[in-house]
């Protein structure tokens, strides 16, 4: 079963597997926040699943959770969060990011992925609605599309925090 999941992620482009070698997953320092505890737990499961399957190496973000959680009450969550997300100092350090997770109804989540914004502007891929049931347990193209969309959100936030 684990091999089948790895094969699906590889086909989705989430993992880059070559017959001669496997790529090293990029390191991301991630912190999740949400106004809904269940959505946060499900979002954390999705992010952890992607990390466990080798899409990226997950590290904790060295920012007090309360600083980011306080941004949940701000009209512009992204601008507030960017003030607390540090820029990536060296290319080998994990790319820092915050992921806001909110319920979107019937098994879906809205992920808003925010980097420091100190090196590059945000992109349209930094907010995405994910059908978690399909992303974790679906088959074929539908599953691959959900995993790609979630990973694109994280990659876009990582680019905000990374020097060009």
C-alpha positions in Angstrom: 0.0 0.0 0.0 2.8 2.5 0.9 4.5 1.7 -2.4 1.3 2.3 -4.3 0.8 5.7 -2.5 4.5 6.7 -3.3 3.9 5.7 -6.9 0.8 7.9 -7.1 2.7 10.9 -5.6 5.5 10.3 -8.0 3.1 10.3 -10.9 1.5 13.5 -9.5 4.9 15.2 -9.5 4.7 15.5 -5.7 7.6 13.2 -5.5 10.4 13.2 -8.1 11.5 9.6 -8.5 14.0 8.6 -11.1 15.3 5.0 -11.7 18.8 6.1 -10.8 18.0 8.3 -7.8 15.3 10.0 -5.7 15.3 13.8 -5.3 15.9 15.3 -1.9 12.7 16.9 -0.7 12.9 20.7 0.0 12.8 21.6 3.7 9.8 23.7 4.8 9.3 25.2 8.3 5.5 25.1 8.7 3.0 26.4 11.2 -0.7 25.8 10.8 -3.4 28.1 12.2 -7.1 28.0 12.0 -10.2 29.3 13.7 -11.6 25.8 13.6 -9.8 23.0 15.6 -11.2 20.2 13.4 -10.1 21.9 10.2 -6.6 22.5 11.7 -6.3 18.8 12.6 -7.4 17.7 9.2 -5.1 20.2 7.5 -2.2 19.1 9.7 -2.9 15.4 8.7 -2.8 16.4 5.0 0.5 18.4 5.4 2.0 15.6 7.5 0.9 13.0 4.9 2.6 14.9 2.1 5.7 15.3 4.1 5.8 11.6 5.1 5.4 10.7 1.5 8.5 12.8 0.6 7.0 15.8 -1.0 8.9 18.0 1.4 10.8 17.8 4.7 8.6 19.3 7.5 10.2 21.3 10.2 8.7 23.5 13.0 8.5 27.3 12.4 10.3 29.1 15.2 7.6 31.7 15.7 5.3 31.7 18.7 1.9 30.3 17.7 0.2 33.2 19.5 1.8 35.8 17.2 0.4 34.1 14.1 -2.9 33.2 15.8 -3.4 36.9 16.6 -3.4 37.6 12.9 -6.6 35.5 12.5 -8.6 38.5 13.8 -7.0 41.0 11.4 -8.8 42.0 8.2 -5.7 41.2 6.1 -4.4 37.9 7.6 -1.6 37.5 5.0 -0.1 41.0 5.6 -0.2 40.4 9.4 1.3 36.9 9.1 4.1 38.1 6.8 5.3 40.4 9.6 6.0 37.4 11.7 7.4 34.9 9.2 11.2 35.3 9.0 13.0 35.4 5.6 15.0 32.3 4.7 18.6 33.1 5.7 20.5 30.5 3.7 19.3 28.2 0.9 19.8 25.1 3.0 17.6 26.4 5.8 13.9 25.3 5.8 11.7 27.8 3.9 9.4 29.4 6.6 5.7 29.6 6.0 2.3 29.8 7.7 -0.7 27.9 6.5 -4.1 29.1 7.4 -6.6 26.3 7.2 -10.3 26.9 7.2 -13.3 24.6 6.5 -15.0 25.0 3.1 -17.8 22.5 3.6 -18.3 18.8 3.0 -14.7 17.5 3.4 -13.0 20.5 1.8 -10.5 22.9 3.3 -9.2 26.3 2.1 -5.4 26.5 2.5 -3.8 30.0 2.5 -0.1 29.6 2.4 2.0 32.6 3.4 5.7 33.2 3.3 7.7 36.2 4.5 7.1 38.2 1.4 10.6 39.6 1.8 12.1 38.2 -1.4 9.2 37.7 -3.9 5.6 38.7 -4.2 2.8 36.3 -3.5 1.1 34.4 -6.3 -2.4 33.4 -7.1 -1.5 29.8 -6.1 -1.3 30.7 -2.4 -4.9 30.1 -1.7 -6.5 26.8 -2.7 -9.5 24.7 -1.9 -8.7 21.1 -1.3 -11.0 18.1 -1.2 -9.2 16.3 1.6 -11.1 13.0 1.0 -9.9 12.9 -2.6 -6.4 14.1 -1.8 -5.9 11.3 0.8 -8.0 8.5 -0.4 -9.0 9.2 -4.0 -7.6 7.6 -7.1 -6.0 8.7 -10.4 -6.1 12.2 -11.8 -8.5 13.6 -9.2 -6.2 12.7 -6.3 -3.1 13.9 -8.2 -4.8 17.2 -8.9 -5.6 17.8 -5.2 -2.1 16.9 -4.1 -0.5 19.1 -6.8 -2.7 22.1 -5.8 -1.8 21.7 -2.1 1.9 21.4 -2.9 1.7 24.4 -5.3 0.4 26.5 -2.4 3.3 25.5 -0.2 5.9 26.0 -2.9 4.5 29.5 -3.6 4.8 30.4 0.1 8.4 29.0 0.2 9.3 31.2 -2.8 8.2 34.3 -0.9 10.7 33.5 1.8 13.6 32.5 -0.5 16.1 34.8 -2.2 16.0 34.7 -6.0 
